[in-house]
Amino acid sequence: MDLIDEPIAADLPEPVISARDVRVWYGTTRGAIRAVDGVSFDLMPGETLGVVGESGCGKSTLGRGLMGLLPEGAKRDGEVMFQGKNIFEMSPKESYKLRGAELGMIFQEPLTRMNPLMRISDHFEETIRQHSPRISKEEVREQIFEALRLMGIPPTRYKSYPHEFSGGMRQRLMIALALVLRPAFVVADEATTALDVLVEAQIVRILNDLRRNFSTSLLLITHNVGIVAEACDRVAVMYAGRIVEQGRVEDVFKNPQHPYTRELLRSTISLRTEGLNFIPGAPPDLVDPPDGCRFHPRCPEAMNVCAERNPINIDRKGGGRVECWLAGPEDQIPAGGTQPLKQEELTVADEA
């Protein structure tokens, strides 16, 4: 089984989360949708790993799969080690005890994740008492006020309802709810989506403070590569259920070695942007993905081998991993495999 980064030295701390060959699929009438198909990574204490990619690439499914929050009809497989145990092998009761106390999740769209009939105080009290039923009222209030203070929310809003907060404050409340029990690992699913740039900057600062002050390990799922550059230590680029490239943020963004990473960065809008760039076509059908590299029908640098053989996950220059035939290994490419692949013209339906 391929490891993702360099071997961990004996004097370094153990990973908080060590995922190997994680797979998640959904059952449909057409067959199994392989939403996550062989993902591996390590996450160290206080480290933030950003997961980026197009909509439908499997980012949110990966986060929910790690947390055990998948809908009926979904299955998961692989190995995710946490505190010496494979959480995929735990019973539902054991997983329930772990969520909240040790494994936290910041959901997308906070207004839809909170009960509109419950005050903020009720949300927090319910969360704490689920894991600490014998804690006193004074201790509960102390924990809640500390969590609100860290998020910059005044205690005077303690008895307010969710709809009485702005979008940015609701997102901060979701972060506070996820962190009130001080979990060791948190999945943040699009924590800055639909927020203005000023509130977005506040959320990034809060996330940076959390890992600095509490050594919280964070899996940050986002479409925004700018957020990854600002808030993450490492980045994992996902396409069609697989991590195609991962490594230190500075290195991957400065020297991307997978064509999809390059195209993703080229599509980013900045003050220097003179025109909108995009990747032609659409992500593949995960019920029946293409043979070989899943990106080859859209890849501007595809070779003959890309349509015939799955790329091999190898060490990338500068650290991390990459799976792309352009990066090697050259000795595994058959004769004629490096010739440019003749691409089929994309139809209107492919673009939709």
NORWO-V375719 format. One record per pair of residues at least 24 apart in sequence whose C-alpha atoms are under 10 Angstrom apart, sorted by the first residue. I is the first residue (numbers start at 1). GAP is how many residues later the second one is. Records with the same first field share a line. If there is no record, write none. Layout:
# NORWO-V375719
I=GAP, GAP
This chain:
# NORWO-V375719
1=39
2=38, 39, 310, 311, 312, 313, 319
3=37, 38, 39, 310, 311, 312, 317, 318
4=35, 36, 37, 38, 241, 242, 243, 309, 310, 311, 315, 316, 317, 318
5=35, 36, 37, 241, 242, 309, 310, 311, 314, 315, 316
6=309, 313, 314, 315
8=34
12=32
13=31, 32
14=28, 29, 30, 31, 68, 69, 70
15=26, 27, 28, 29, 30, 31, 32, 66, 67, 68, 202
16=26, 27, 28, 29, 30, 31, 65, 66, 67, 68, 168, 169, 200, 201, 202
17=24, 25, 26, 27, 28, 49, 63, 64, 65, 66, 67, 69, 70, 167, 168, 200, 201, 202
18=24, 25, 26, 61, 62, 63, 64, 65, 66, 68
19=24, 47, 59, 60, 61, 62, 63, 67
20=57, 58, 59, 60, 61
21=56, 57, 58, 59, 221
22=40, 43, 44, 54, 55, 56, 57, 58, 66, 220
23=38, 39, 42, 52, 53, 54, 55, 56, 218, 219
24=34, 37, 38, 40, 41, 42, 46, 50, 51, 52, 53, 54, 217
25=33, 36, 40, 45, 48, 49, 50, 51, 52, 216, 261, 262
26=35, 44, 45, 46, 47, 48, 49, 50, 261
27=45, 46, 47, 48, 260
28=45, 46, 259
30=257, 258
31=255, 256, 257
32=41, 42, 43, 254, 255, 256
33=41, 208, 252, 253, 254, 255, 256
34=24, 41, 206, 207, 208, 251, 252, 253, 254, 255
35=24, 25, 26, 27, 39, 204, 205, 206, 207, 250, 251, 252
36=24, 25, 26, 29, 40, 41, 202, 203, 204, 205, 206, 207, 250
37=25, 39, 40, 41, 203, 204, 205, 206, 249
38=39, 40, 203, 204, 205
39=39, 40, 199, 202, 203, 204, 205
40=38, 39, 40, 196, 202, 203
41=39, 195, 202, 205, 279, 280
42=38, 39
43=142, 174, 175, 176, 191
44=141, 171, 172, 173, 174
45=139, 140, 166, 169, 170, 171, 172, 173
46=138, 139, 162, 164, 165, 166, 167, 168, 169, 170, 171, 172, 187
47=138, 161, 164, 165, 168, 169, 170, 171, 172, 184, 185, 186, 187
48=137, 138, 139, 159, 160, 163, 167, 168, 169, 170, 171, 172, 180, 183, 184, 185, 186, 187
49=138, 168, 169, 170, 171, 172, 179, 182, 183, 184, 185, 186, 187, 197, 198, 199, 200
50=138, 168, 169, 170, 171, 172, 173, 174, 175, 177, 178, 179, 181, 182, 183, 184, 185, 186, 187, 196, 199
51=138, 168, 169, 170, 171, 172, 173, 174, 177, 181, 183, 184, 185, 186, 187, 192, 195
52=168, 169, 170, 171, 172, 173, 176, 183, 184, 185, 186, 187, 191, 209, 212
53=168, 169, 170, 171, 172, 183, 184, 185, 186, 187, 188, 190, 207, 208, 211
54=168, 169, 183, 184, 185, 186, 210, 228, 229
55=167, 168, 184, 185, 228
56=182, 183, 184, 185, 227, 228, 229, 230
57=180, 181, 182, 183, 184, 185, 186, 226, 227, 229
58=180, 181, 182, 183, 184, 185
59=130, 131, 161, 162, 163, 164, 177, 178, 179, 180, 181, 182, 183, 184
60=47, 48, 127, 128, 129, 130, 160, 161, 162
61=128, 180
62=125, 157, 159, 179
63=42, 123, 124, 125, 126, 156, 157, 158
64=41, 43, 123, 125
66=37, 121
67=28, 29, 31, 32, 33, 36, 37, 38, 119, 120
68=24, 27, 28, 31
69=26, 30, 36
82=102, 103
96=35
97=33, 34
98=33, 85
99=32, 79, 84, 86, 87
100=27, 28, 30, 31, 77, 78, 79, 80, 81, 82, 83, 84, 85, 86
101=26, 27, 29, 30, 31, 77, 78, 79, 80, 81, 82, 83, 84
102=77, 79, 80, 81, 82, 83, 84
103=75, 76, 78, 79, 80, 81, 82, 83, 84, 114
104=71, 73, 74, 75, 76, 77, 78, 79, 80, 81, 82, 83, 84, 114
105=69, 70, 72, 73, 74, 78, 80, 81, 82, 83, 84, 113, 114
106=65, 66, 67, 68, 69, 70, 71, 72, 73, 80, 81, 82, 83, 84, 85, 114
107=64, 67, 68, 71, 80, 81, 82, 83, 84
108=63, 66, 80, 81, 82, 83, 84, 85, 86
109=58, 61, 62, 65, 80, 81, 82, 83, 84, 85
110=52, 57, 58, 59, 60, 61, 62, 63, 64, 65, 81
111=51, 52, 54, 55, 56, 59, 60, 63
112=50
113=49, 61
114=47, 48, 49, 56, 59, 60
115=46, 47, 48
116=45, 46, 47, 48
117=44, 45, 46
118=41, 42, 43, 44
119=38, 39, 40, 41, 42, 43, 44, 45
120=24, 37, 38, 39, 40, 41, 42, 53, 57
121=24, 36, 37, 38, 39, 40
122=36, 37, 38, 39
123=38, 39, 50, 54
124=34, 49, 52, 53, 54, 56, 57
125=52
127=50, 51, 53, 54
128=49, 52, 53
131=50
132=49
140=40
143=37, 38
144=32, 33, 36, 37
145=31, 35
146=30, 34
147=25, 26, 28, 29, 30, 31, 32, 33, 34, 35
148=24, 25, 27, 28, 29, 32
149=27
150=25, 26, 56, 59, 60
151=24, 25, 51, 52, 55, 56
152=24, 50, 54
167=27, 28, 29, 32
168=24, 26, 27, 28, 30, 31, 32, 34, 35
169=30, 34
171=24, 28, 29, 32
172=27, 30, 31, 34
175=28, 31, 32
179=31, 37
182=28, 32, 33, 34
183=31, 32, 33, 34
184=27, 30, 31, 32, 33, 34
185=30, 31, 32, 33, 34
186=30, 31, 32, 33, 34
187=30, 31, 32, 33, 34
188=30, 31, 32, 33, 34
189=30, 31, 32, 33
190=30, 31, 32, 33, 34
191=29, 30, 31
192=29, 30, 31, 32, 35
193=29, 30, 31
200=27
201=26, 29, 30
203=24, 28
204=24, 26, 27, 28
205=25, 26
206=25
207=24, 25
208=24
223=41
224=44
225=24, 28, 39, 40, 43, 44
226=39, 42, 43, 44
228=25
229=24
234=86
235=85
236=25, 84, 85, 86
237=24, 27, 85
239=44, 45, 55, 56
240=43, 44, 45, 46, 49, 53, 54, 55
241=45, 53
242=52, 81
243=70, 78, 79, 80
244=49, 50, 51, 67, 68, 69, 77, 78, 79, 80
245=68, 69, 70, 71, 75, 76, 77, 78, 79
246=69, 70, 73, 74, 75, 76, 77
247=68, 69, 70, 71, 72, 73, 74, 75
248=70, 71, 72
250=68
251=66, 67, 68, 69
252=64, 65, 66, 67, 68
255=62, 63
256=60, 61, 66
257=59, 60, 64, 65, 66, 67, 69, 70
258=41, 43, 58, 64, 65, 66, 67, 68, 69
259=36, 37, 39, 40, 41, 42, 43, 65, 67
260=35, 36, 38, 39, 40, 41, 64
263=36, 37
279=72
280=66, 70, 71, 72
281=64, 65, 66, 67, 68, 69, 70, 71
282=64, 67, 68, 69, 70
283=67, 68
284=66
293=30, 31, 32
295=29
296=28, 45, 47
297=44, 45, 46, 47, 48, 49
298=45, 46, 47, 48
299=42, 44
300=40, 41, 43
301=25, 39, 40
302=24, 36, 37, 38, 39, 40, 41
303=33, 34, 35, 36, 37, 38, 39, 40
304=29, 30, 31, 32, 33, 34, 35, 36, 37, 38, 39
305=27, 28, 29, 30, 31, 32, 33, 34, 35, 36
306=27, 31, 32, 34, 35
307=30, 34
308=29
309=24, 25, 28
